[in-house]
Amino acid sequence: MSIAGTYECVTKTPMGDQKSEFTIEVNGDTFTGKNAGAMGSMDLENGKIDGNKLTWSMKMTVPMPMTLEGEATVDGDTITGGVKAGAFGTFPMSGTRKA
């Protein structure tokens, strides 16, 4: 199964639904990419792949600086998981691969 690609995602946050394009570039059992949306573009860091499970971090600057931790599962063209924002908790994320 291919994990690489661009996914149109929605993350449910206290500031409302945050739509973004989540791009994954695979290199063996690691990956890099970007999460780009209304809050700007964040580089995906420390991306690891275990089967169809992904983990990563990204540094947010707006509305406040913090490091976000993400975990998701890819099933075909669907990605589901969550993004942890420190003491604010984990926010659900889901999306589908762009054609």
mmCIF file as gemmi writes it, N, C-alpha and C atoms, coordinates in Angstrom:
data_model
loop_
_atom_site.group_PDB
_atom_site.id
_atom_site.type_symbol
_atom_site.label_atom_id
_atom_site.label_alt_id
_atom_site.label_comp_id
_atom_site.label_asym_id
_atom_site.label_entity_id
_atom_site.label_seq_id
_atom_site.pdbx_PDB_ins_code
_atom_site.Cartn_x
_atom_site.Cartn_y
_atom_site.Cartn_z
_atom_site.occupancy
_atom_site.B_iso_or_equiv
_atom_site.pdbx_formal_charge
_atom_site.auth_seq_id
_atom_site.auth_asym_id
_atom_site.pdbx_PDB_model_num
ATOM 1 N N . MET Axp A 1 ? 0.834 -1.174 0 1 0 ? 1 A 1
ATOM 2 C CA . MET Axp A 1 ? 0 0 0 1 0 ? 1 A 1
ATOM 3 C C . MET Axp A 1 ? 0.885 1.246 0 1 0 ? 1 A 1
ATOM 4 N N . SER Axp A 2 ? 0.524 2.198 -0.834 1 0 ? 2 A 1
ATOM 5 C CA . SER Axp A 2 ? 1.265 3.448 -0.904 1 0 ? 2 A 1
ATOM 6 C C . SER Axp A 2 ? 0.708 4.448 0.099 1 0 ? 2 A 1
ATOM 7 N N . ILE Axp A 3 ? 1.587 5.051 0.86 1 0 ? 3 A 1
ATOM 8 C CA . ILE Axp A 3 ? 1.199 6.073 1.825 1 0 ? 3 A 1
ATOM 9 C C . ILE Axp A 3 ? 1.457 7.463 1.257 1 0 ? 3 A 1
ATOM 10 N N . ALA Axp A 4 ? 2.434 7.574 0.368 1 0 ? 4 A 1
ATOM 11 C CA . ALA Axp A 4 ? 2.811 8.879 -0.187 1 0 ? 4 A 1
ATOM 12 C C . ALA Axp A 4 ? 1.638 9.521 -0.916 1 0 ? 4 A 1
ATOM 13 N N . GLY Axp A 5 ? 1.602 10.849 -0.86 1 0 ? 5 A 1
ATOM 14 C CA . GLY Axp A 5 ? 0.577 11.595 -1.578 1 0 ? 5 A 1
ATOM 15 C C . GLY Axp A 5 ? 0.171 12.84 -0.829 1 0 ? 5 A 1
ATOM 16 N N . THR Axp A 6 ? -0.855 13.496 -1.354 1 0 ? 6 A 1
ATOM 17 C CA . THR Axp A 6 ? -1.418 14.684 -0.727 1 0 ? 6 A 1
ATOM 18 C C . THR Axp A 6 ? -2.847 14.372 -0.308 1 0 ? 6 A 1
ATOM 19 N N . TYR Axp A 7 ? -3.145 14.649 0.943 1 0 ? 7 A 1
ATOM 20 C CA . TYR Axp A 7 ? -4.456 14.377 1.52 1 0 ? 7 A 1
ATOM 21 C C . TYR Axp A 7 ? -5.138 15.704 1.863 1 0 ? 7 A 1
ATOM 22 N N . GLU Axp A 8 ? -6.411 15.824 1.522 1 0 ? 8 A 1
ATOM 23 C CA . GLU Axp A 8 ? -7.204 16.973 1.95 1 0 ? 8 A 1
ATOM 24 C C . GLU Axp A 8 ? -7.766 16.616 3.314 1 0 ? 8 A 1
ATOM 25 N N . CYS Axp A 9 ? -7.33 17.342 4.341 1 0 ? 9 A 1
ATOM 26 C CA . CYS Axp A 9 ? -7.654 16.983 5.724 1 0 ? 9 A 1
ATOM 27 C C . CYS Axp A 9 ? -8.451 18.065 6.433 1 0 ? 9 A 1
ATOM 28 N N . VAL Axp A 10 ? -9.133 17.64 7.492 1 0 ? 10 A 1
ATOM 29 C CA . VAL Axp A 10 ? -9.813 18.536 8.42 1 0 ? 10 A 1
ATOM 30 C C . VAL Axp A 10 ? -9.396 18.118 9.825 1 0 ? 10 A 1
ATOM 31 N N . THR Axp A 11 ? -8.941 19.106 10.611 1 0 ? 11 A 1
ATOM 32 C CA . THR Axp A 11 ? -8.633 18.878 12.017 1 0 ? 11 A 1
ATOM 33 C C . THR Axp A 11 ? -9.652 19.662 12.827 1 0 ? 11 A 1
ATOM 34 N N . LYS Axp A 12 ? -10.343 18.97 13.734 1 0 ? 12 A 1
ATOM 35 C CA . LYS Axp A 12 ? -11.375 19.595 14.571 1 0 ? 12 A 1
ATOM 36 C C . LYS Axp A 12 ? -10.696 20.226 15.784 1 0 ? 12 A 1
ATOM 37 N N . THR Axp A 13 ? -10.737 21.567 15.876 1 0 ? 13 A 1
ATOM 38 C CA . THR Axp A 13 ? -10.085 22.292 16.968 1 0 ? 13 A 1
ATOM 39 C C . THR Axp A 13 ? -11.088 23.213 17.661 1 0 ? 13 A 1
ATOM 40 N N . PRO Axp A 14 ? -10.731 23.756 18.84 1 0 ? 14 A 1
ATOM 41 C CA . PRO Axp A 14 ? -11.607 24.726 19.497 1 0 ? 14 A 1
ATOM 42 C C . PRO Axp A 14 ? -11.823 25.995 18.654 1 0 ? 14 A 1
ATOM 43 N N . MET Axp A 15 ? -10.936 26.245 17.701 1 0 ? 15 A 1
ATOM 44 C CA . MET Axp A 15 ? -11.063 27.409 16.815 1 0 ? 15 A 1
ATOM 45 C C . MET Axp A 15 ? -11.86 27.058 15.561 1 0 ? 15 A 1
ATOM 46 N N . GLY Axp A 16 ? -12.507 25.91 15.563 1 0 ? 16 A 1
ATOM 47 C CA . GLY Axp A 16 ? -13.289 25.467 14.412 1 0 ? 16 A 1
ATOM 48 C C . GLY Axp A 16 ? -12.518 24.459 13.578 1 0 ? 16 A 1
ATOM 49 N N . ASP Axp A 17 ? -13.167 23.979 12.518 1 0 ? 17 A 1
ATOM 50 C CA . ASP Axp A 17 ? -12.534 23.021 11.614 1 0 ? 17 A 1
ATOM 51 C C . ASP Axp A 17 ? -11.399 23.693 10.855 1 0 ? 17 A 1
ATOM 52 N N . GLN Axp A 18 ? -10.211 23.081 10.904 1 0 ? 18 A 1
ATOM 53 C CA . GLN Axp A 18 ? -9.045 23.612 10.201 1 0 ? 18 A 1
ATOM 54 C C . GLN Axp A 18 ? -8.76 22.714 8.999 1 0 ? 18 A 1
ATOM 55 N N . LYS Axp A 19 ? -9.015 23.235 7.795 1 0 ? 19 A 1
ATOM 56 C CA . LYS Axp A 19 ? -8.76 22.478 6.572 1 0 ? 19 A 1
ATOM 57 C C . LYS Axp A 19 ? -7.309 22.678 6.151 1 0 ? 19 A 1
ATOM 58 N N . SER Axp A 20 ? -6.705 21.598 5.644 1 0 ? 20 A 1
ATOM 59 C CA . SER Axp A 20 ? -5.314 21.691 5.201 1 0 ? 20 A 1
ATOM 60 C C . SER Axp A 20 ? -5.011 20.62 4.161 1 0 ? 20 A 1
ATOM 61 N N . GLU Axp A 21 ? -3.907 20.833 3.462 1 0 ? 21 A 1
ATOM 62 C CA . GLU Axp A 21 ? -3.353 19.805 2.578 1 0 ? 21 A 1
ATOM 63 C C . GLU Axp A 21 ? -2.155 19.205 3.296 1 0 ? 21 A 1
ATOM 64 N N . PHE Axp A 22 ? -2.21 17.909 3.509 1 0 ? 22 A 1
ATOM 65 C CA . PHE Axp A 22 ? -1.2 17.158 4.245 1 0 ? 22 A 1
ATOM 66 C C . PHE Axp A 22 ? -0.427 16.338 3.218 1 0 ? 22 A 1
ATOM 67 N N . THR Axp A 23 ? 0.827 16.71 2.952 1 0 ? 23 A 1
ATOM 68 C CA . THR Axp A 23 ? 1.628 16.067 1.916 1 0 ? 23 A 1
ATOM 69 C C . THR Axp A 23 ? 2.685 15.169 2.549 1 0 ? 23 A 1
ATOM 70 N N . ILE Axp A 24 ? 2.753 13.916 2.068 1 0 ? 24 A 1
ATOM 71 C CA . ILE Axp A 24 ? 3.678 12.917 2.597 1 0 ? 24 A 1
ATOM 72 C C . ILE Axp A 24 ? 4.624 12.465 1.49 1 0 ? 24 A 1
ATOM 73 N N . GLU Axp A 25 ? 5.925 12.556 1.757 1 0 ? 25 A 1
ATOM 74 C CA . GLU Axp A 25 ? 6.961 12.061 0.852 1 0 ? 25 A 1
ATOM 75 C C . GLU Axp A 25 ? 7.722 10.97 1.599 1 0 ? 25 A 1
ATOM 76 N N . VAL Axp A 26 ? 7.576 9.725 1.141 1 0 ? 26 A 1
ATOM 77 C CA . VAL Axp A 26 ? 8.116 8.558 1.845 1 0 ? 26 A 1
ATOM 78 C C . VAL Axp A 26 ? 9.56 8.274 1.43 1 0 ? 26 A 1
ATOM 79 N N . ASN Axp A 27 ? 10.377 7.877 2.434 1 0 ? 27 A 1
ATOM 80 C CA . ASN Axp A 27 ? 11.743 7.43 2.208 1 0 ? 27 A 1
ATOM 81 C C . ASN Axp A 27 ? 11.985 6.236 3.129 1 0 ? 27 A 1
ATOM 82 N N . GLY Axp A 28 ? 11.606 5.027 2.653 1 0 ? 28 A 1
ATOM 83 C CA . GLY Axp A 28 ? 11.75 3.826 3.476 1 0 ? 28 A 1
ATOM 84 C C . GLY Axp A 28 ? 10.739 3.828 4.608 1 0 ? 28 A 1
ATOM 85 N N . ASP Axp A 29 ? 11.232 3.79 5.863 1 0 ? 29 A 1
ATOM 86 C CA . ASP Axp A 29 ? 10.315 3.796 7.004 1 0 ? 29 A 1
ATOM 87 C C . ASP Axp A 29 ? 10.23 5.176 7.669 1 0 ? 29 A 1
ATOM 88 N N . THR Axp A 30 ? 10.631 6.212 6.922 1 0 ? 30 A 1
ATOM 89 C CA . THR Axp A 30 ? 10.495 7.589 7.394 1 0 ? 30 A 1
ATOM 90 C C . THR Axp A 30 ? 9.79 8.415 6.324 1 0 ? 30 A 1
ATOM 91 N N . PHE Axp A 31 ? 9.346 9.598 6.7 1 0 ? 31 A 1
ATOM 92 C CA . PHE Axp A 31 ? 8.735 10.487 5.722 1 0 ? 31 A 1
ATOM 93 C C . PHE Axp A 31 ? 8.942 11.946 6.113 1 0 ? 31 A 1
ATOM 94 N N . THR Axp A 32 ? 8.823 12.808 5.12 1 0 ? 32 A 1
ATOM 95 C CA . THR Axp A 32 ? 8.827 14.25 5.299 1 0 ? 32 A 1
ATOM 96 C C . THR Axp A 32 ? 7.587 14.781 4.601 1 0 ? 32 A 1
ATOM 97 N N . GLY Axp A 33 ? 7.351 16.052 4.708 1 0 ? 33 A 1
ATOM 98 C CA . GLY Axp A 33 ? 6.218 16.652 4.021 1 0 ? 33 A 1
ATOM 99 C C . GLY Axp A 33 ? 5.819 17.965 4.644 1 0 ? 33 A 1
ATOM 100 N N . LYS Axp A 34 ? 4.585 18.383 4.345 1 0 ? 34 A 1
ATOM 101 C CA . LYS Axp A 34 ? 4.054 19.651 4.832 1 0 ? 34 A 1
ATOM 102 C C . LYS Axp A 34 ? 2.582 19.499 5.189 1 0 ? 34 A 1
ATOM 103 N N . ASN Axp A 35 ? 2.141 20.351 6.088 1 0 ? 35 A 1
ATOM 104 C CA . ASN Axp A 35 ? 0.728 20.512 6.386 1 0 ? 35 A 1
ATOM 105 C C . ASN Axp A 35 ? 0.438 21.99 6.157 1 0 ? 35 A 1
ATOM 106 N N . ALA Axp A 36 ? -0.3 22.308 5.107 1 0 ? 36 A 1
ATOM 107 C CA . ALA Axp A 36 ? -0.522 23.701 4.718 1 0 ? 36 A 1
ATOM 108 C C . ALA Axp A 36 ? -2.01 24.019 4.708 1 0 ? 36 A 1
ATOM 109 N N . GLY Axp A 37 ? -2.359 25.125 5.377 1 0 ? 37 A 1
ATOM 110 C CA . GLY Axp A 37 ? -3.755 25.559 5.424 1 0 ? 37 A 1
ATOM 111 C C . GLY Axp A 37 ? -3.839 27.016 5.824 1 0 ? 37 A 1
ATOM 112 N N . ALA Axp A 38 ? -4.988 27.41 6.353 1 0 ? 38 A 1
ATOM 113 C CA . ALA Axp A 38 ? -5.23 28.804 6.727 1 0 ? 38 A 1
ATOM 114 C C . ALA Axp A 38 ? -4.271 29.299 7.809 1 0 ? 38 A 1
ATOM 115 N N . MET Axp A 39 ? -3.749 28.384 8.63 1 0 ? 39 A 1
ATOM 116 C CA . MET Axp A 39 ? -2.822 28.761 9.702 1 0 ? 39 A 1
ATOM 117 C C . MET Axp A 39 ? -1.374 28.803 9.229 1 0 ? 39 A 1
ATOM 118 N N . GLY Axp A 40 ? -1.156 28.656 7.921 1 0 ? 40 A 1
ATOM 119 C CA . GLY Axp A 40 ? 0.189 28.664 7.374 1 0 ? 40 A 1
ATOM 120 C C . GLY Axp A 40 ? 0.646 27.27 6.988 1 0 ? 40 A 1
ATOM 121 N N . SER Axp A 41 ? 1.922 27.155 6.674 1 0 ? 41 A 1
ATOM 122 C CA . SER Axp A 41 ? 2.509 25.891 6.246 1 0 ? 41 A 1
ATOM 123 C C . SER Axp A 41 ? 3.524 25.431 7.286 1 0 ? 41 A 1
ATOM 124 N N . MET Axp A 42 ? 3.386 24.172 7.718 1 0 ? 42 A 1
ATOM 125 C CA . MET Axp A 42 ? 4.303 23.616 8.712 1 0 ? 42 A 1
ATOM 126 C C . MET Axp A 42 ? 4.999 22.395 8.123 1 0 ? 42 A 1
ATOM 127 N N . ASP Axp A 43 ? 6.32 22.329 8.285 1 0 ? 43 A 1
ATOM 128 C CA . ASP Axp A 43 ? 7.072 21.151 7.86 1 0 ? 43 A 1
ATOM 129 C C . ASP Axp A 43 ? 6.8 20.001 8.821 1 0 ? 43 A 1
ATOM 130 N N . LEU Axp A 44 ? 6.606 18.805 8.258 1 0 ? 44 A 1
ATOM 131 C CA . LEU Axp A 44 ? 6.474 17.602 9.072 1 0 ? 44 A 1
ATOM 132 C C . LEU Axp A 44 ? 7.875 17.152 9.447 1 0 ? 44 A 1
ATOM 133 N N . GLU Axp A 45 ? 8.114 16.927 10.728 1 0 ? 45 A 1
ATOM 134 C CA . GLU Axp A 45 ? 9.43 16.533 11.228 1 0 ? 45 A 1
ATOM 135 C C . GLU Axp A 45 ? 9.338 15.193 11.937 1 0 ? 45 A 1
ATOM 136 N N . ASN Axp A 46 ? 10.45 14.484 11.991 1 0 ? 46 A 1
ATOM 137 C CA . ASN Axp A 46 ? 10.543 13.209 12.713 1 0 ? 46 A 1
ATOM 138 C C . ASN Axp A 46 ? 9.493 12.202 12.253 1 0 ? 46 A 1
ATOM 139 N N . GLY Axp A 47 ? 9.137 12.229 10.963 1 0 ? 47 A 1
ATOM 140 C CA . GLY Axp A 47 ? 8.111 11.333 10.427 1 0 ? 47 A 1
ATOM 141 C C . GLY Axp A 47 ? 8.573 9.886 10.409 1 0 ? 47 A 1
ATOM 142 N N . LYS Axp A 48 ? 7.799 9.019 11.03 1 0 ? 48 A 1
ATOM 143 C CA . LYS Axp A 48 ? 8.105 7.582 11.07 1 0 ? 48 A 1
ATOM 144 C C . LYS Axp A 48 ? 6.895 6.794 10.587 1 0 ? 48 A 1
ATOM 145 N N . ILE Axp A 49 ? 7.179 5.686 9.904 1 0 ? 49 A 1
ATOM 146 C CA . ILE Axp A 49 ? 6.142 4.808 9.372 1 0 ? 49 A 1
ATOM 147 C C . ILE Axp A 49 ? 6.31 3.434 10.004 1 0 ? 49 A 1
ATOM 148 N N . ASP Axp A 50 ? 5.22 2.898 10.533 1 0 ? 50 A 1
ATOM 149 C CA . ASP Axp A 50 ? 5.197 1.542 11.08 1 0 ? 50 A 1
ATOM 150 C C . ASP Axp A 50 ? 3.968 0.859 10.477 1 0 ? 50 A 1
ATOM 151 N N . GLY Axp A 51 ? 4.176 0.112 9.385 1 0 ? 51 A 1
ATOM 152 C CA . GLY Axp A 51 ? 3.05 -0.474 8.655 1 0 ? 51 A 1
ATOM 153 C C . GLY Axp A 51 ? 2.274 0.631 7.97 1 0 ? 51 A 1
ATOM 154 N N . ASN Axp A 52 ? 1.038 0.858 8.4 1 0 ? 52 A 1
ATOM 155 C CA . ASN Axp A 52 ? 0.253 1.954 7.835 1 0 ? 52 A 1
ATOM 156 C C . ASN Axp A 52 ? 0.009 3.058 8.878 1 0 ? 52 A 1
ATOM 157 N N . LYS Axp A 53 ? 0.787 3.011 9.978 1 0 ? 53 A 1
ATOM 158 C CA . LYS Axp A 53 ? 0.681 4.011 11.037 1 0 ? 53 A 1
ATOM 159 C C . LYS Axp A 53 ? 1.799 5.043 10.899 1 0 ? 53 A 1
ATOM 160 N N . LEU Axp A 54 ? 1.423 6.324 10.979 1 0 ? 54 A 1
ATOM 161 C CA . LEU Axp A 54 ? 2.369 7.426 10.861 1 0 ? 54 A 1
ATOM 162 C C . LEU Axp A 54 ? 2.453 8.191 12.177 1 0 ? 54 A 1
ATOM 163 N N . THR Axp A 55 ? 3.669 8.637 12.54 1 0 ? 55 A 1
ATOM 164 C CA . THR Axp A 55 ? 3.856 9.559 13.652 1 0 ? 55 A 1
ATOM 165 C C . THR Axp A 55 ? 4.774 10.678 13.172 1 0 ? 55 A 1
ATOM 166 N N . TRP Axp A 56 ? 4.562 11.889 13.678 1 0 ? 56 A 1
ATOM 167 C CA . TRP Axp A 56 ? 5.359 13.035 13.253 1 0 ? 56 A 1
ATOM 168 C C . TRP Axp A 56 ? 5.198 14.165 14.268 1 0 ? 56 A 1
ATOM 169 N N . SER Axp A 57 ? 5.985 15.219 14.081 1 0 ? 57 A 1
ATOM 170 C CA . SER Axp A 57 ? 5.816 16.454 14.84 1 0 ? 57 A 1
ATOM 171 C C . SER Axp A 57 ? 5.88 17.616 13.852 1 0 ? 57 A 1
ATOM 172 N N . MET Axp A 58 ? 5.365 18.759 14.269 1 0 ? 58 A 1
ATOM 173 C CA . MET Axp A 58 ? 5.442 19.97 13.451 1 0 ? 58 A 1
ATOM 174 C C . MET Axp A 58 ? 5.374 21.163 14.391 1 0 ? 58 A 1
ATOM 175 N N . LYS Axp A 59 ? 6.07 22.235 14 1 0 ? 59 A 1
ATOM 176 C CA . LYS Axp A 59 ? 6.136 23.424 14.84 1 0 ? 59 A 1
ATOM 177 C C . LYS Axp A 59 ? 5.137 24.461 14.342 1 0 ? 59 A 1
ATOM 178 N N . MET Axp A 60 ? 4.193 24.792 15.212 1 0 ? 60 A 1
ATOM 179 C CA . MET Axp A 60 ? 3.174 25.788 14.908 1 0 ? 60 A 1
ATOM 180 C C . MET Axp A 60 ? 3.636 27.139 15.451 1 0 ? 60 A 1
ATOM 181 N N . THR Axp A 61 ? 3.343 28.218 14.732 1 0 ? 61 A 1
ATOM 182 C CA . THR Axp A 61 ? 3.68 29.558 15.219 1 0 ? 61 A 1
ATOM 183 C C . THR Axp A 61 ? 2.433 30.411 15.459 1 0 ? 61 A 1
ATOM 184 N N . VAL Axp A 62 ? 1.316 30.093 14.779 1 0 ? 62 A 1
ATOM 185 C CA . VAL Axp A 62 ? 0.08 30.869 14.894 1 0 ? 62 A 1
ATOM 186 C C . VAL Axp A 62 ? -1.011 29.948 15.416 1 0 ? 62 A 1
ATOM 187 N N . PRO Axp A 63 ? -1.811 30.271 16.378 1 0 ? 63 A 1
ATOM 188 C CA . PRO Axp A 63 ? -1.872 31.553 17.074 1 0 ? 63 A 1
ATOM 189 C C . PRO Axp A 63 ? -0.848 31.681 18.195 1 0 ? 63 A 1
ATOM 190 N N . MET Axp A 64 ? -0.135 30.592 18.531 1 0 ? 64 A 1
ATOM 191 C CA . MET Axp A 64 ? 0.94 30.662 19.523 1 0 ? 64 A 1
ATOM 192 C C . MET Axp A 64 ? 1.975 29.598 19.179 1 0 ? 64 A 1
ATOM 193 N N . PRO Axp A 65 ? 3.24 29.854 19.494 1 0 ? 65 A 1
ATOM 194 C CA . PRO Axp A 65 ? 4.261 28.851 19.183 1 0 ? 65 A 1
ATOM 195 C C . PRO Axp A 65 ? 4.14 27.612 20.061 1 0 ? 65 A 1
ATOM 196 N N . MET Axp A 66 ? 4.157 26.443 19.409 1 0 ? 66 A 1
ATOM 197 C CA . MET Axp A 66 ? 4.184 25.169 20.125 1 0 ? 66 A 1
ATOM 198 C C . MET Axp A 66 ? 4.507 24.047 19.135 1 0 ? 66 A 1
ATOM 199 N N . THR Axp A 67 ? 4.985 22.944 19.667 1 0 ? 67 A 1
ATOM 200 C CA . THR Axp A 67 ? 5.235 21.769 18.847 1 0 ? 67 A 1
ATOM 201 C C . THR Axp A 67 ? 4.034 20.852 18.954 1 0 ? 67 A 1
ATOM 202 N N . LEU Axp A 68 ? 3.489 20.469 17.805 1 0 ? 68 A 1
ATOM 203 C CA . LEU Axp A 68 ? 2.356 19.558 17.734 1 0 ? 68 A 1
ATOM 204 C C . LEU Axp A 68 ? 2.863 18.153 17.451 1 0 ? 68 A 1
ATOM 205 N N . GLU Axp A 69 ? 2.232 17.149 18.025 1 0 ? 69 A 1
ATOM 206 C CA . GLU Axp A 69 ? 2.592 15.746 17.803 1 0 ? 69 A 1
ATOM 207 C C . GLU Axp A 69 ? 1.42 15.064 17.101 1 0 ? 69 A 1
ATOM 208 N N . GLY Axp A 70 ? 1.691 14.429 15.974 1 0 ? 70 A 1
ATOM 209 C CA . GLY Axp A 70 ? 0.633 13.785 15.213 1 0 ? 70 A 1
ATOM 210 C C . GLY Axp A 70 ? 0.792 12.285 15.132 1 0 ? 70 A 1
ATOM 211 N N . GLU Axp A 71 ? -0.359 11.613 15.023 1 0 ? 71 A 1
ATOM 212 C CA . GLU Axp A 71 ? -0.398 10.166 14.837 1 0 ? 71 A 1
ATOM 213 C C . GLU Axp A 71 ? -1.617 9.872 13.969 1 0 ? 71 A 1
ATOM 214 N N . ALA Axp A 72 ? -1.414 9.071 12.923 1 0 ? 72 A 1
ATOM 215 C CA . ALA Axp A 72 ? -2.524 8.753 12.02 1 0 ? 72 A 1
ATOM 216 C C . ALA Axp A 72 ? -2.309 7.395 11.378 1 0 ? 72 A 1
ATOM 217 N N . THR Axp A 73 ? -3.402 6.855 10.855 1 0 ? 73 A 1
ATOM 218 C CA . THR Axp A 73 ? -3.388 5.594 10.132 1 0 ? 73 A 1
ATOM 219 C C . THR Axp A 73 ? -3.894 5.855 8.724 1 0 ? 73 A 1
ATOM 220 N N . VAL Axp A 74 ? -3.186 5.287 7.739 1 0 ? 74 A 1
ATOM 221 C CA . VAL Axp A 74 ? -3.61 5.377 6.34 1 0 ? 74 A 1
ATOM 222 C C . VAL Axp A 74 ? -4.248 4.047 5.963 1 0 ? 74 A 1
ATOM 223 N N . ASP Axp A 75 ? -5.472 4.119 5.42 1 0 ? 75 A 1
ATOM 224 C CA . ASP Axp A 75 ? -6.202 2.938 4.966 1 0 ? 75 A 1
ATOM 225 C C . ASP Axp A 75 ? -6.705 3.247 3.558 1 0 ? 75 A 1
ATOM 226 N N . GLY Axp A 76 ? -5.986 2.748 2.554 1 0 ? 76 A 1
ATOM 227 C CA . GLY Axp A 76 ? -6.319 3.074 1.168 1 0 ? 76 A 1
ATOM 228 C C . GLY Axp A 76 ? -6.089 4.551 0.918 1 0 ? 76 A 1
ATOM 229 N N . ASP Axp A 77 ? -7.148 5.279 0.577 1 0 ? 77 A 1
ATOM 230 C CA . ASP Axp A 77 ? -7.042 6.712 0.311 1 0 ? 77 A 1
ATOM 231 C C . ASP Axp A 77 ? -7.535 7.552 1.477 1 0 ? 77 A 1
ATOM 232 N N . THR Axp A 78 ? -7.682 6.94 2.663 1 0 ? 78 A 1
ATOM 233 C CA . THR Axp A 78 ? -8.193 7.642 3.834 1 0 ? 78 A 1
ATOM 234 C C . THR Axp A 78 ? -7.116 7.726 4.907 1 0 ? 78 A 1
ATOM 235 N N . ILE Axp A 79 ? -7.037 8.889 5.559 1 0 ? 79 A 1
ATOM 236 C CA . ILE Axp A 79 ? -6.132 9.064 6.697 1 0 ? 79 A 1
ATOM 237 C C . ILE Axp A 79 ? -6.973 9.524 7.89 1 0 ? 79 A 1
ATOM 238 N N . THR Axp A 80 ? -6.769 8.897 9.054 1 0 ? 80 A 1
ATOM 239 C CA . THR Axp A 80 ? -7.477 9.28 10.271 1 0 ? 80 A 1
ATOM 240 C C . THR Axp A 80 ? -6.504 9.247 11.438 1 0 ? 80 A 1
ATOM 241 N N . GLY Axp A 81 ? -6.695 10.147 12.36 1 0 ? 81 A 1
ATOM 242 C CA . GLY Axp A 81 ? -5.817 10.177 13.519 1 0 ? 81 A 1
ATOM 243 C C . GLY Axp A 81 ? -6.069 11.401 14.352 1 0 ? 81 A 1
ATOM 244 N N . GLY Axp A 82 ? -5.008 11.927 14.942 1 0 ? 82 A 1
ATOM 245 C CA . GLY Axp A 82 ? -5.141 13.091 15.796 1 0 ? 82 A 1
ATOM 246 C C . GLY Axp A 82 ? -3.854 13.871 15.898 1 0 ? 82 A 1
ATOM 247 N N . VAL Axp A 83 ? -4.008 15.129 16.31 1 0 ? 83 A 1
ATOM 248 C CA . VAL Axp A 83 ? -2.869 16.017 16.515 1 0 ? 83 A 1
ATOM 249 C C . VAL Axp A 83 ? -2.926 16.501 17.958 1 0 ? 83 A 1
ATOM 250 N N . LYS Axp A 84 ? -1.856 16.226 18.719 1 0 ? 84 A 1
ATOM 251 C CA . LYS Axp A 84 ? -1.796 16.618 20.123 1 0 ? 84 A 1
ATOM 252 C C . LYS Axp A 84 ? -1.145 17.997 20.228 1 0 ? 84 A 1
ATOM 253 N N . ALA Axp A 85 ? -1.848 18.893 20.928 1 0 ? 85 A 1
ATOM 254 C CA . ALA Axp A 85 ? -1.363 20.256 21.122 1 0 ? 85 A 1
ATOM 255 C C . ALA Axp A 85 ? -1.084 20.49 22.602 1 0 ? 85 A 1
ATOM 256 N N . GLY Axp A 86 ? -0.081 19.792 23.119 1 0 ? 86 A 1
ATOM 257 C CA . GLY Axp A 86 ? 0.331 19.953 24.508 1 0 ? 86 A 1
ATOM 258 C C . GLY Axp A 86 ? -0.819 19.784 25.484 1 0 ? 86 A 1
ATOM 259 N N . ALA Axp A 87 ? -0.942 20.73 26.428 1 0 ? 87 A 1
ATOM 260 C CA . ALA Axp A 87 ? -1.973 20.676 27.464 1 0 ? 87 A 1
ATOM 261 C C . ALA Axp A 87 ? -3.381 20.886 26.912 1 0 ? 87 A 1
ATOM 262 N N . PHE Axp A 88 ? -3.492 21.316 25.649 1 0 ? 88 A 1
ATOM 263 C CA . PHE Axp A 88 ? -4.803 21.534 25.032 1 0 ? 88 A 1
ATOM 264 C C . PHE Axp A 88 ? -5.461 20.226 24.607 1 0 ? 88 A 1
ATOM 265 N N . GLY Axp A 89 ? -4.707 19.134 24.616 1 0 ? 89 A 1
ATOM 266 C CA . GLY Axp A 89 ? -5.27 17.835 24.262 1 0 ? 89 A 1
ATOM 267 C C . GLY Axp A 89 ? -5.035 17.455 22.818 1 0 ? 89 A 1
ATOM 268 N N . THR Axp A 90 ? -5.697 16.391 22.388 1 0 ? 90 A 1
ATOM 269 C CA . THR Axp A 90 ? -5.559 15.853 21.037 1 0 ? 90 A 1
ATOM 270 C C . THR Axp A 90 ? -6.824 16.167 20.238 1 0 ? 90 A 1
ATOM 271 N N . PHE Axp A 91 ? -6.619 16.662 19.029 1 0 ? 91 A 1
ATOM 272 C CA . PHE Axp A 91 ? -7.721 17.046 18.158 1 0 ? 91 A 1
ATOM 273 C C . PHE Axp A 91 ? -7.816 16.056 17.004 1 0 ? 91 A 1
ATOM 274 N N . PRO Axp A 92 ? -9.017 15.541 16.704 1 0 ? 92 A 1
ATOM 275 C CA . PRO Axp A 92 ? -9.179 14.555 15.631 1 0 ? 92 A 1
ATOM 276 C C . PRO Axp A 92 ? -8.87 15.151 14.257 1 0 ? 92 A 1
ATOM 277 N N . MET Axp A 93 ? -8.223 14.344 13.426 1 0 ? 93 A 1
ATOM 278 C CA . MET Axp A 93 ? -7.873 14.718 12.058 1 0 ? 93 A 1
ATOM 279 C C . MET Axp A 93 ? -8.326 13.605 11.133 1 0 ? 93 A 1
ATOM 280 N N . SER Axp A 94 ? -8.884 13.959 9.988 1 0 ? 94 A 1
ATOM 281 C CA . SER Axp A 94 ? -9.257 12.954 8.99 1 0 ? 94 A 1
ATOM 282 C C . SER Axp A 94 ? -9.154 13.583 7.61 1 0 ? 94 A 1
ATOM 283 N N . GLY Axp A 95 ? -9.002 12.736 6.596 1 0 ? 95 A 1
ATOM 284 C CA . GLY Axp A 95 ? -8.912 13.256 5.245 1 0 ? 95 A 1
ATOM 285 C C . GLY Axp A 95 ? -8.884 12.156 4.198 1 0 ? 95 A 1
ATOM 286 N N . THR Axp A 96 ? -8.885 12.592 2.944 1 0 ? 96 A 1
ATOM 287 C CA . THR Axp A 96 ? -8.81 11.677 1.81 1 0 ? 96 A 1
ATOM 288 C C . THR Axp A 96 ? -7.735 12.138 0.847 1 0 ? 96 A 1
ATOM 289 N N . ARG Axp A 97 ? -7.13 11.172 0.186 1 0 ? 97 A 1
ATOM 290 C CA . ARG Axp A 97 ? -6.057 11.445 -0.781 1 0 ? 97 A 1
ATOM 291 C C . ARG Axp A 97 ? -6.638 12.151 -1.996 1 0 ? 97 A 1
ATOM 292 N N . LYS Axp A 98 ? -5.923 13.177 -2.448 1 0 ? 98 A 1
ATOM 293 C CA . LYS Axp A 98 ? -6.331 13.868 -3.675 1 0 ? 98 A 1
ATOM 294 C C . LYS Axp A 98 ? -6.018 12.991 -4.878 1 0 ? 98 A 1
ATOM 295 N N . ALA Axp A 99 ? -6.876 13.036 -5.863 1 0 ? 99 A 1
ATOM 296 C CA . ALA Axp A 99 ? -6.679 12.233 -7.084 1 0 ? 99 A 1
ATOM 297 C C . ALA Axp A 99 ? -5.533 12.774 -7.898 1 0 ? 99 A 1
